[in-house]
Amino acid sequence: MLEVRVLGPDDWPLWRKLRLAALAEAPYAFTSTLAEWQGSGDREERWRARLSISGAHDLVALLDGLPVGMVSGVPGEEAESVELISMWVSPAARGRGVGDSLIRAVERWGAGRGARTLRLSVMPDNTVAAALYARHGFTDTGEPGALLPDGVRRERVLAKSLTAV
Ligand SMILES: CC(C)(COP(=O)(O)OP(=O)(O)OC[C@H]1O[C@@H](n2cnc3c(N)ncnc32)[C@H](O)[C@@H]1OP(=O)(O)O)[C@@H](O)C(=O)NCCC(=O)NCCS
């Protein structure tokens, strides 16, 4: 059974476990690095702060009670948009619709708070994630995303209207 649960700051140990697993398993997918969240970067107050972003919606997916996925919805730069970040599903749970459920949960949250657009950034070579987002109706905005460490490539910025959700 798949369950999606909303987390608060007190749930930081669970978020930490999943996020460290995500950064270790899929470093190609994120601009944050494992090194930034290990050692001196691995502090309770930092994890609590991550789960205390004003207006954010932090979710984990549990498959038969085991945590297997994560995602956040955060307020966008413009009042009418929200952003999907930190999406990850553990390798053993992939291809079973966990990503679908997490996207739908963020869409419902965004629509419920009156947002008209859901935006996200994806690495230019992350074809698996891009296919998932395309299947959910996201399209390329054509906007230049964040510049990557190679100084050449940029993230792709995708968006989807929430008015029909
Ligand atoms: C992208 C990601 C979240 C998709 O999660 P998911 O729950 O597997 O999503 P889905 O079940 O919809 O499967 C997505 C695709 O993975 C592929 N897939 C299917 N079974 C799989 C398996 N056992 N293992 C790996 N990939 C599989 C398929 O191409 C599938 O699409 P399709 O079934 O429509 O052809 C997940 O692959 C992931 O966490 N990747 C690493 C982190 C990442 O890229 N995050 C996104 C940052 S923008």
The ligand as a Gaussian input file, in Angstrom:
#p B3LYP/6-31G(d) Opt

LIG

0 1
 C       12.593000      10.280000     -11.493000
 C       12.033000       9.383000     -10.382000
 C       11.571000      10.262000      -9.228000
 C       10.835000       8.596000     -10.952000
 O       10.224000       7.876000      -9.880000
 P        9.324000       6.557000     -10.121000
 O        8.499000       6.376000      -8.912000
 O       10.156000       5.459000     -10.609000
 O        8.392000       7.034000     -11.283000
 P        7.537000       6.067000     -12.187000
 O        7.045000       4.871000     -11.423000
 O        6.524000       6.946000     -12.825000
 O        8.592000       5.534000     -13.268000
 C        9.288000       6.440000     -14.079000
 C       10.043000       5.674000     -15.158000
 O       11.134000       4.915000     -14.584000
 C       11.378000       3.761000     -15.426000
 N       11.317000       2.531000     -14.623000
 C       10.384000       1.574000     -14.619000
 N       10.697000       0.602000     -13.781000
 C       11.876000       0.940000     -13.225000
 C       12.712000       0.325000     -12.277000
 N       12.397000      -0.844000     -11.716000
 N       13.845000       0.969000     -11.926000
 C       14.169000       2.149000     -12.470000
 N       13.383000       2.776000     -13.377000
 C       12.266000       2.182000     -13.754000
 C       10.350000       3.797000     -16.476000
 O       10.896000       4.447000     -17.613000
 C        9.240000       4.640000     -15.869000
 O        8.423000       5.262000     -16.791000
 P        7.284000       4.400000     -17.563000
 O        6.892000       3.246000     -16.673000
 O        6.175000       5.380000     -17.726000
 O        7.942000       4.014000     -18.839000
 C       13.105000       8.359000      -9.904000
 O       13.603000       7.653000     -11.015000
 C       14.265000       9.012000      -9.156000
 O       14.189000       9.255000      -7.955000
 N       15.363000       9.302000      -9.867000
 C       16.562000       9.877000      -9.249000
 C       16.314000      11.279000      -8.679000
 C       15.724000      12.213000      -9.690000
 O       16.023000      12.159000     -10.884000
 N       14.881000      13.133000      -9.190000
 C       14.273000      14.154000     -10.017000
 C       14.994000      15.452000      -9.827000
 S       14.313000      16.733000     -10.887000

